Amino acid sequence: MHTDNTMKETILQALFRATITTLALARVCFERLRASKRGRTVCNVALAVTAAVLYTVIVYKVAEKDTANDFERWKVEYAAEYTAQQEAAQEAARLSALPDPAVEQRKAEANAFAKLMAGLKLYDYGTDDFRTLAQCLYCRKANPQYPNTLTEVIEQPKQWPGYSENNEVTQKEYNTALAILEELDAQEHPTVSNAFVYASFERDGITLRDTWEIGTRTKFWRYGE
């Protein structure tokens, strides 16, 4: 603050000397032209204009210096806060670029289900049949006798006709598989009990049942029925 005041005093002193010099020159001009009324008028106008210009320059220079000093003080005062904000923004950007575990898990589930669907192409099943099959997957996931993730349920050996990890998946099959899984996740309550863990792959469609051997007490279920 002391340095700022010293700078202002130096500027004011310089401008004051310039003003005195200008006034002295104007006085000489006035003395030479005092015999002429028009000359005195010209000198008075010149003095007034000079004074106005000098005043404007003084005000502008002082204000400009104050603004620069204020900005420097602001930078010093808020430098730490600004740096912290920049570092926080960079860290947030880095974290947002990392894969979301839930998203990656859903991609893996949809891809595995699409491979299962691809292995059933010969049956020419429709979307509702795959909804029925997906319900079986969810029942097994909820049943303690089976793995507790969809991907592990699908990848269990010798459980599903036509399934192979090497099955090629089209974008359409992946999108269908993803949409069906999202539909099941959106259910507020399970459609059937987790006992419907057995699936029959017939020519006319996929049917679930709640017993391995079909008997008089066996219950059947298909999507939409």
PAZAPA-4460 file (N, C-alpha, C; in steps of 0.05 Angstrom, whole numbers, plus 32768, in hexadecimal, padded with zeros to 4 digits):
% residues 225
    n_x    n_y    n_z   ca_x   ca_y   ca_z    c_x    c_y    c_z   seq   type   mol
   8011   7FE8   8000   8000   8000   8000   8011   8019   8000     1      M     A
   8028   8019   800F   803A   8030   8010   8046   8035   7FF4     2      H     A
   804D   8020   7FE6   8058   8022   7FCB   8044   802F   7FB8     3      T     A
   802A   8028   7FBA   8015   8033   7FA9   8013   8051   7FAE     4      D     A
   8013   805A   7FC7   8011   8077   7FCE   8029   8086   7FC3     5      N     A
   8041   807B   7FC5   8059   8088   7FBB   8057   808C   7F9D     6      T     A
   804D   8077   7F8E   804A   8079   7F71   8036   808F   7F6A     7      M     A
   8020   8091   7F79   800C   80A5   7F73   8018   80C1   7F77     8      K     A
   8028   80C5   7F8D   8034   80DF   7F93   8048   80E7   7F7D     9      E     A
   8057   80D3   7F72   806A   80D9   7F5D   805C   80E2   7F44    10      T     A
   8045   80D5   7F3D   8036   80DC   7F25   802A   80F8   7F28    11      I     A
   8020   80FD   7F40   8013   8117   7F45   8028   812E   7F44    12      L     A
   8040   8129   7F4F   8055   813D   7F4E   805D   8143   7F32    13      Q     A
   8060   812E   7F21   8069   8132   7F05   8053   8142   7EF6    14      A     A
   803A   813B   7EFA   8025   8149   7EEC   8023   8166   7EF7    15      L     A
   8028   816A   7F10   8027   8185   7F1C   803C   8197   7F0F    16      F     A
   8055   818C   7F0C   806A   819B   7EFF   8063   81A2   7EE2    17      R     A
   8057   818E   7ED4   804F   8193   7EB9   803A   81A8   7EB7    18      A     A
   8028   81A9   7ECB   8013   81BD   7ECB   801F   81D9   7ED0    19      T     A
   8032   81DC   7EE3   8040   81F5   7EE8   804E   81FF   7ED0    20      I     A
   805C   81ED   7EC2   806B   81F5   7EAA   8058   81FF   7E95    21      T     A
   8041   81F1   7E92   802E   81F9   7E7D   8022   8214   7E84    22      T     A
   801C   8218   7E9D   8011   8232   7EA6   8025   8249   7EA2    23      L     A
   803F   8243   7EA7   8053   8257   7EA3   8055   825F   7E85    24      A     A
   8054   824B   7E74   8055   8251   7E57   803D   8260   7E4F    25      L     A
   8026   8258   7E5B   800D   8267   7E54   800E   8284   7E5D    26      A     A
   801C   8289   7E74   801E   82A5   7E7D   802F   82B5   7E6A    27      R     A
   8044   82AA   7E61   8055   82B8   7E4D   8044   82BF   7E34    28      V     A
   8034   82AA   7E2C   8023   82AF   7E15   800F   82C5   7E1A    29      C     A
   8005   82C5   7E33   7FF1   82D9   7E3A   7FFD   82F6   7E3A    30      F     A
   8015   82F8   7E45   8022   8312   7E47   8027   831E   7E2B    31      E     A
   802E   830C   7E18   8033   8316   7DFD   801A   831E   7DEF    32      R     A
   8004   8311   7DF6   7FEC   8316   7DE8   7FD8   8327   7DF7    33      L     A
   7FE1   8332   7E0F   7FCE   8341   7E1F   7FC4   835A   7E12    34      R     A
   7FD4   8364   7DFF   7FCA   837C   7DF1   7FB2   8377   7DE0    35      A     A
   7FAF   835D   7DDA   7F99   8356   7DC8   7F84   8347   7DD8    36      S     A
   7F6B   8351   7DD6   7F55   8344   7DE5   7F50   8328   7DDB    37      K     A
   7F53   8325   7DC1   7F4F   830A   7DB5   7F65   82F7   7DBF    38      R     A
   7F7D   8302   7DC2   7F93   82F2   7DCC   7F8F   82E8   7DE8    39      G     A
   7F84   82FA   7DF9   7F7E   82F1   7E15   7F69   82DB   7E16    40      R     A
   7F55   82DE   7E04   7F40   82CA   7E03   7F4C   82AE   7DFB    41      T     A
   7F5D   82AF   7DE7   7F6A   8296   7DDE   7F7A   8289   7DF4    42      V     A
   7F89   829A   7E03   7F9A   8290   7E19   7F88   8283   7E2F    43      C     A
   7F72   8291   7E36   7F60   8286   7E4A   7F55   826B   7E42    44      N     A
   7F4C   8269   7E29   7F41   8250   7E1F   7F56   823A   7E20    45      V     A
   7F6F   8241   7E17   7F84   822E   7E17   7F8B   8224   7E33    46      A     A
   7F8B   8237   7E47   7F90   822F   7E62   7F7A   821C   7E6D    47      L     A
   7F61   8222   7E66   7F4B   8211   7E70   7F4D   81F5   7E64    48      A     A
   7F53   81F4   7E4A   7F55   81DA   7E3D   7F6C   81CA   7E48    49      V     A
   7F83   81D8   7E4D   7F9A   81CA   7E58   7F95   81BF   7E73    50      T     A
   7F88   81CF   7E84   7F81   81C6   7E9F   7F6F   81AE   7E9E    51      A     A
   7F5B   81AE   7E8D   7F48   8198   7E8A   7F56   817E   7E82    52      A     A
   7F68   8181   7E6E   7F77   816A   7E64   7F89   815E   7E7A    53      V     A
   7F97   8170   7E88   7FA9   8167   7E9D   7F99   8159   7EB4    54      L     A
   7F82   8164   7EBB   7F72   8157   7ED0   7F68   813C   7EC7    55      Y     A
   7F60   8139   7EAE   7F56   811F   7EA4   7F6D   810B   7EA4    56      T     A
   7F85   8114   7E9C   7F9C   8101   7E9B   7FA3   80F8   7EB7    57      V     A
   7FA2   810A   7ECA   7FA9   8103   7EE6   7F95   80EE   7EF1    58      I     A
   7F7B   80F4   7EED   7F67   80E1   7EF7   7F69   80C6   7EEA    59      V     A
   7F6E   80C5   7ED0   7F70   80AC   7EC1   7F88   809C   7ECA    60      Y     A
   7F9F   80A9   7ECD   7FB7   809B   7ED5   7FB5   808F   7EF1    61      K     A
   7FAB   809F   7F03   7FA8   8095   7F1F   7F94   807E   7F20    62      V     A
   7F7E   8080   7F11   7F6A   806A   7F11   7F76   8051   7F04    63      A     A
   7F85   8054   7EEF   7F92   803E   7EE1   7FA5   802F   7EF4    64      E     A
   7FB5   803F   7F02   7FC8   8033   7F15   7FBA   8025   7F2B    65      K     A
   7FA4   8030   7F36   7F95   8024   7F4B   7F89   8009   7F42    66      D     A
   7F7F   8009   7F29   7F74   7FF0   7F1E   7F89   7FDA   7F1C    67      T     A
   7FA0   7FE1   7F12   7FB6   7FCE   7F0F   7FBE   7FC3   7F2A    68      A     A
   7FC0   7FD5   7F3E   7FC8   7FCC   7F59   7FB3   7FBA   7F66    69      N     A
   7F9A   7FC1   7F61   7F84   7FB1   7F6C   7F85   7F95   7F60    70      D     A
   7F8A   7F93   7F46   7F8B   7F79   7F38   7FA2   7F68   7F43    71      F     A
   7FB9   7F75   7F48   7FD0   7F66   7F52   7FCA   7F5C   7F6E    72      E     A
   7FBE   7F6D   7F7F   7FB6   7F64   7F9A   7FA2   7F4D   7F99    73      R     A
   7F8F   7F4E   7F85   7F7B   7F39   7F83   7F89   7F1F   7F7B    74      W     A
   7F9C   7F20   7F69   7FAA   7F08   7F60   7FB8   7EFA   7F78    75      K     A
   7FC6   7F0B   7F88   7FD4   7F00   7F9F   7FC1   7EF4   7FB3    76      V     A
   7FAB   7F02   7FB8   7F98   7EFA   7FCC   7F89   7EE0   7FC5    77      E     A
   7F82   7EDE   7FAB   7F72   7EC7   7FA3   7F82   7EB2   7F93    78      Y     A
   7F9C   7EB5   7F92   7FAC   7EA2   7F83   7FA9   7E85   7F8D    79      A     A
   7FA9   7E82   7FA8   7FA7   7E67   7FB3   7F8B   7E5B   7FAD    80      A     A
   7F77   7E6C   7FB0   7F5B   7E62   7FAA   7F58   7E5B   7F8D    81      E     A
   7F63   7E6C   7F7B   7F61   7E67   7F5F   7F6F   7E4D   7F57    82      Y     A
   7F87   7E49   7F63   7F96   7E30   7F5D   7F87   7E18   7F67    83      T     A
   7F7B   7E1A   7F7F   7F6B   7E03   7F89   7F54   7DFD   7F78    84      A     A
   7F46   7E12   7F6D   7F2F   7E0D   7F5C   7F38   7DFF   7F42    85      Q     A
   7F4F   7E08   7F37   7F59   7DFC   7F1E   7F60   7DDE   7F23    86      Q     A
   7F6D   7DD9   7F39   7F74   7DBD   7F3F   7F5C   7DAC   7F43    87      E     A
   7F47   7DB7   7F50   7F2E   7DA8   7F55   7F21   7DA2   7F3A    88      A     A
   7F21   7DB5   7F28   7F14   7DB1   7F0E   7F23   7D9C   7EFE    89      A     A
   7F3E   7D9C   7EFF   7F4D   7D88   7EF1   7F48   7D6C   7EFD    90      Q     A
   7F46   7D6A   7F17   7F41   7D50   7F24   7F25   7D45   7F1C    91      E     A
   7F12   7D58   7F1C   7EF7   7D50   7F14   7EF6   7D45   7EF7    92      A     A
   7F05   7D53   7EE6   7F06   7D4A   7ECA   7F13   7D2F   7EC7    93      A     A
   7F28   7D2A   7ED7   7F36   7D11   7ED6   7F24   7CFA   7EE0    94      R     A
   7F15   7CFF   7EF6   7F03   7CEB   7F00   7EEC   7CE5   7EED    95      L     A
   7EE2   7CFA   7EE0   7ECB   7CF5   7ECE   7ED4   7CE5   7EB5    96      S     A
   7EEE   7CE5   7EAF   7EF7   7CD6   7E98   7EFB   7CB8   7E9F    97      A     A
   7EFB   7CB1   7EB9   7EFD   7C95   7EC0   7EE3   7C86   7EBC    98      L     A
   7EE4   7C6D   7EB4   7ECC   7C5E   7EB0   7EBC   7C59   7EC9    99      P     A
   7EA2   7C5C   7EC8   7E90   7C57   7EDF   7E8E   7C39   7EE2   100      D     A
   7E94   7C2E   7EF9   7E92   7C10   7EFD   7E77   7C05   7EF6   101      P     A
   7E61   7C14   7EFE   7E46   7C0A   7EF8   7E41   7C09   7EDA   102      A     A
   7E4B   7C1E   7ECC   7E48   7C1F   7EAF   7E56   7C08   7EA2   103      V     A
   7E6F   7C03   7EAA   7E7F   7BEE   7E9F   7E72   7BD2   7EA5   104      E     A
   7E67   7BCF   7EBC   7E59   7BB6   7EC3   7E41   7BB2   7EB1   105      Q     A
   7E31   7BC7   7EAD   7E1A   7BC4   7E9C   7E22   7BBD   7E7F   106      R     A
   7E38   7BC9   7E75   7E41   7BC3   7E5A   7E49   7BA5   7E58   107      K     A
   7E56   7B9B   7E6D   7E5E   7B7F   7E6C   7E46   7B6D   7E6D   108      A     A
   7E32   7B74   7E7D   7E19   7B64   7E7F   7E0B   7B64   7E64   109      E     A
   7E08   7B7B   7E58   7DFA   7B7D   7E3E   7E09   7B6E   7E28   110      A     A
   7E23   7B6F   7E29   7E33   7B61   7E15   7E30   7B43   7E18   111      N     A
   7E31   7B39   7E31   7E2D   7B1C   7E36   7E11   7B13   7E2E   112      A     A
   7DFD   7B23   7E34   7DE2   7B1C   7E2D   7DDE   7B1C   7E0E   113      F     A
   7DEB   7B2F   7E01   7DEA   7B30   7DE4   7DF7   7B18   7DD7   114      A     A
   7E0C   7B0E   7DE3   7E19   7AF5   7DD9   7E06   7ADD   7DDC   115      K     A
   7DF7   7ADC   7DF3   7DE4   7AC7   7DF7   7DCE   7AC9   7DE2   116      L     A
   7DC5   7AE2   7DDC   7DB0   7AE6   7DC8   7DBB   7ADD   7DAC   117      M     A
   7DD4   7AE4   7DA7   7DDF   7ADD   7D8D   7DE1   7ABF   7D88   118      A     A
   7DE5   7AB0   7D9E   7DE6   7A93   7D9C   7DCB   7A86   7D97   119      G     A
   7DB6   7A96   7D99   7D9A   7A8B   7D95   7D8E   7A95   7D7A   120      L     A
   7D9F   7A9E   7D68   7D94   7AA9   7D4F   7D84   7A94   7D3F   121      K     A
   7D8D   7A7B   7D40   7D7F   7A66   7D31   7D62   7A63   7D39   122      L     A
   7D5B   7A6A   7D52   7D40   7A68   7D5B   7D2E   7A7F   7D51   123      Y     A
   7D3B   7A94   7D48   7D2C   7AAB   7D3E   7D19   7AB6   7D54   124      D     A
   7D23   7AB9   7D6C   7D13   7AC3   7D82   7D0F   7AE1   7D7F   125      Y     A
   7CF8   7AEB   7D8B   7CF3   7B07   7D8B   7CFB   7B14   7DA5   126      G     A
   7CF7   7B2E   7DA6   7D00   7B3E   7DBE   7CF2   7B34   7DD7   127      T     A
   7CD8   7B2D   7DD6   7CCB   7B23   7DEE   7CD7   7B09   7DF9   128      D     A
   7CE0   7AF8   7DE6   7CEE   7AE0   7DEF   7D07   7AE6   7DFE   129      D     A
   7D16   7AFA   7DF5   7D2E   7B02   7E03   7D28   7B10   7E1D   130      F     A
   7D11   7B1D   7E1F   7D08   7B28   7E39   7D03   7B11   7E4C   131      R     A
   7CF7   7AFC   7E42   7CF2   7AE5   7E53   7D0C   7AD9   7E5D   132      T     A
   7D1F   7AD6   7E4B   7D39   7ACB   7E52   7D48   7ADD   7E66   133      L     A
   7D46   7AF7   7E62   7D53   7B09   7E75   7D47   7B07   7E91   134      A     A
   7D2D   7B02   7E92   7D20   7AFE   7EAC   7D2B   7AE5   7EBA   135      Q     A
   7D32   7AD0   7EAA   7D3E   7AB8   7EB5   7D5A   7ABF   7EC1   136      C     A
   7D68   7AD0   7EB2   7D83   7AD8   7EBC   7D81   7AE6   7ED7   137      L     A
   7D6D   7AF8   7ED9   7D69   7B07   7EF2   7D61   7AF5   7F08   138      Y     A
   7D50   7AE1   7F02   7D48   7ACE   7F16   7D5F   7ABE   7F21   139      C     A
   7D71   7AB6   7F0F   7D89   7AA7   7F18   7D9B   7AB9   7F28   140      R     A
   7D9E   7AD1   7F20   7DAE   7AE4   7F2F   7DA4   7AE8   7F4C   141      K     A
   7D8A   7AE8   7F4F   7D7E   7AEB   7F6A   7D7D   7AD2   7F79   142      A     A
   7D80   7ABB   7F6C   7D7E   7AA1   7F79   7D9A   7A99   7F84   143      N     A
   7D9B   7A92   7F9E   7DB5   7A8D   7FAB   7DC3   7A74   7F9F   144      P     A
   7DB6   7A64   7F8F   7DC2   7A4C   7F83   7DD3   7A53   7F6A   145      Q     A
   7DD2   7A6C   7F62   7DDF   7A75   7F49   7DF2   7A8D   7F4F   146      Y     A
   7E03   7A93   7F3D   7E15   7AAB   7F41   7E04   7AC4   7F45   147      P     A
   7E10   7AD8   7F51   7E01   7AF1   7F58   7E06   7B08   7F46   148      N     A
   7E11   7B03   7F2E   7E12   7B18   7F1A   7E08   7B0D   7EFF   149      T     A
   7DFC   7B1F   7EEF   7DF1   7B16   7ED5   7E06   7B0A   7EC3   150      L     A
   7E1E   7B17   7EC3   7E33   7B0D   7EB1   7E3B   7AF1   7EB9   151      T     A
   7E3E   7AEC   7ED2   7E46   7AD1   7EDB   7E30   7ABD   7ED6   152      E     A
   7E17   7AC5   7ED9   7E00   7AB3   7ED3   7E01   7AAB   7EB5   153      V     A
   7E06   7ABE   7EA4   7E06   7AB9   7E87   7E1E   7AA7   7E80   154      I     A
   7E35   7AAC   7E8D   7E4D   7A9E   7E85   7E50   7A82   7E92   155      E     A
   7E3C   7A7A   7EA2   7E3E   7A5F   7EAE   7E3F   7A4A   7E97   156      Q     A
   7E51   7A37   7E99   7E54   7A23   7E83   7E3B   7A12   7E80   157      P     A
   7E35   7A0C   7E67   7E20   79F9   7E5F   7E05   79FF   7E6A   158      K     A
   7DFF   7A19   7E6B   7DE5   7A21   7E75   7DD2   7A2B   7E5F   159      Q     A
   7DDD   7A36   7E4A   7DCD   7A43   7E35   7DD4   7A39   7E19   160      W     A
   7DC0   7A31   7E0A   7DC6   7A27   7DEF   7DD1   7A3D   7DDD   161      P     A
   7DE7   7A36   7DCF   7DF2   7A49   7DBC   7E04   7A5F   7DC7   162      G     A
   7E06   7A60   7DE2   7E16   7A76   7DED   7E34   7A6F   7DEB   163      Y     A
   7E44   7A84   7DE4   7E61   7A82   7DE3   7E6C   7A9E   7DE7   164      S     A
   7E82   7A9F   7DF5   7E90   7AB9   7DF9   7E9A   7AC4   7DDE   165      E     A
   7E9C   7AB2   7DCA   7EA6   7ABA   7DB0   7E90   7AC2   7D9D   166      N     A
   7E77   7AC1   7DA5   7E61   7ACA   7D94   7E65   7AE7   7D8C   167      N     A
   7E61   7AED   7D73   7E63   7B08   7D69   7E49   7B17   7D6F   168      E     A
   7E4A   7B2F   7D78   7E33   7B3F   7D7F   7E30   7B57   7D6D   169      V     A
   7E19   7B5B   7D62   7E13   7B73   7D53   7E0B   7B8A   7D65   170      T     A
   7E0D   7BA2   7D5A   7E04   7BB9   7D6A   7DE7   7BB7   7D71   171      Q     A
   7DD7   7BAD   7D5F   7DBA   7BAA   7D64   7DB5   7B97   7D7B   172      K     A
   7DC3   7B80   7D7B   7DC0   7B6D   7D91   7DC9   7B79   7DAC   173      E     A
   7DDF   7B87   7DAB   7DE8   7B94   7DC4   7DD4   7BA8   7DCE   174      Y     A
   7DC9   7BB8   7DBC   7DB5   7BCD   7DC4   7D9C   7BC0   7DCF   175      N     A
   7D93   7BAA   7DC3   7D7C   7B9C   7DCD   7D81   7B90   7DE8   176      T     A
   7D98   7B83   7DEC   7D9F   7B78   7E06   7DA0   7B8D   7E1B   177      A     A
   7DAC   7BA4   7E15   7DAE   7BB9   7E28   7D93   7BC4   7E30   178      L     A
   7D82   7BC8   7E1C   7D67   7BD2   7E21   7D57   7BBF   7E33   179      A     A
   7D59   7BA5   7E2E   7D4A   7B92   7E3E   7D53   7B92   7E5B   180      I     A
   7D6E   7B93   7E5F   7D78   7B94   7E7A   7D70   7BAD   7E89   181      L     A
   7D6F   7BC3   7E7B   7D66   7BDC   7E87   7D49   7BDB   7E8F   182      E     A
   7D39   7BCD   7E7E   7D1C   7BCA   7E85   7D19   7BBA   7E9F   183      E     A
   7D28   7BA5   7EA1   7D26   7B94   7EBA   7D30   7BA3   7ED2   184      L     A
   7D44   7BB3   7ECF   7D4E   7BC3   7EE6   7D3A   7BD7   7EEF   185      D     A
   7D29   7BE1   7EDC   7D16   7BF5   7EE2   7CFD   7BEA   7EF1   186      A     A
   7CFB   7BD0   7EF2   7CE3   7BC3   7EFF   7CE4   7BC9   7F1D   187      Q     A
   7CCD   7BD2   7F28   7CCC   7BD7   7F45   7CCB   7BBD   7F55   188      E     A
   7CBE   7BA9   7F49   7CBB   7B8F   7F56   7CC1   7B79   7F42   189      H     A
   7CCD   7B63   7F4B   7CD2   7B4C   7F39   7CB8   7B42   7F2C   190      P     A
   7CBA   7B3C   7F12   7CA3   7B32   7F04   7C9B   7B16   7F0D   191      T     A
   7CAF   7B05   7F12   7CAB   7AEA   7F1B   7CBE   7AE5   7F33   192      V     A
   7CB9   7ACE   7F41   7CCB   7AC7   7F57   7CE5   7ABD   7F4B   193      S     A
   7CFA   7ABD   7F5C   7D14   7AB4   7F53   7D16   7A96   7F50   194      N     A
   7CFF   7A88   7F52   7CFF   7A6B   7F4D   7CFE   7A65   7F2F   195      A     A
   7CF8   7A79   7F1E   7CF6   7A73   7F01   7D12   7A75   7EF4   196      F     A
   7D22   7A61   7EFA   7D3E   7A61   7EF2   7D43   7A4D   7EDB   197      V     A
   7D2D   7A40   7ED1   7D30   7A2D   7EBC   7D22   7A38   7EA3   198      Y     A
   7D30   7A34   7E8C   7D25   7A3E   7E73   7D23   7A28   7E5E   199      A     A
   7D0D   7A28   7E4F   7D09   7A15   7E39   7D0B   7A25   7E1F   200      S     A
   7D1C   7A1C   7E0D   7D21   7A2A   7DF4   7D12   7A1A   7DDE   201      F     A
   7CF9   7A22   7DDA   7CE9   7A14   7DC6   7CE8   7A24   7DAC   202      E     A
   7CDE   7A18   7D97   7CDC   7A25   7D7E   7CC8   7A3D   7D7F   203      R     A
   7CB4   7A3A   7D8F   7CA0   7A4F   7D91   7CA6   7A64   7DA6   204      D     A
   7CBD   7A62   7DB3   7CC5   7A77   7DC6   7CD3   7A6C   7DDE   205      G     A
   7CDB   7A7E   7DF0   7CE9   7A77   7E08   7CD5   7A77   7E1F   206      I     A
   7CD5   7A62   7E30   7CC3   7A61   7E46   7CD3   7A5B   7E60   207      T     A
   7CCC   7A68   7E76   7CD8   7A62   7E8F   7CC7   7A50   7EA0   208      L     A
   7CD4   7A41   7EB2   7CC5   7A30   7EC5   7CD3   7A30   7EDF   209      R     A
   7CC6   7A28   7EF4   7CD1   7A2A   7F0F   7CDB   7A0E   7F19   210      D     A
   7CD9   79FA   7F09   7CE4   79E0   7F11   7CF4   79D4   7EFA   211      T     A
   7D08   79C4   7F01   7D19   79B8   7EEC   7D09   79A3   7EDD   212      W     A
   7CFC   7991   7EEB   7CEB   797D   7EDE   7CCE   7987   7EDE   213      E     A
   7CC2   7985   7EC7   7CA7   7990   7EC4   7C93   797D   7ED1   214      I     A
   7C84   7987   7EE3   7C6F   7977   7EF1   7C55   7986   7EF3   215      G     A
   7C43   797B   7F03   7C29   7987   7F05   7C2A   79A2   7F13   216      T     A
   7C3E   79A6   7F24   7C40   79BF   7F33   7C53   79D4   7F25   217      R     A
   7C5E   79CC   7F0F   7C70   79DF   7F01   7C61   79F7   7EF6   218      T     A
   7C6D   7A0F   7EFB   7C61   7A27   7EF1   7C72   7A32   7ED9   219      K     A
   7C65   7A3D   7EC6   7C72   7A47   7EAE   7C6E   7A65   7EAB   220      F     A
   7C81   7A72   7E9E   7C7E   7A8F   7E9A   7C8C   7A98   7E81   221      W     A
   7C7E   7AAA   7E73   7C89   7AB8   7E5B   7C83   7AD5   7E5D   222      R     A
   7C94   7AE5   7E52   7C8F   7B02   7E53   7C75   7B08   7E44   223      Y     A
   7C64   7B18   7E51   7C4B   7B20   7E45   7C34   7B0E   7E49   224      G     A
   7C39   7AF7   7E57   7C24   7AE4   7E5B   7C1D   7AE2   7E79   225      E     A
***
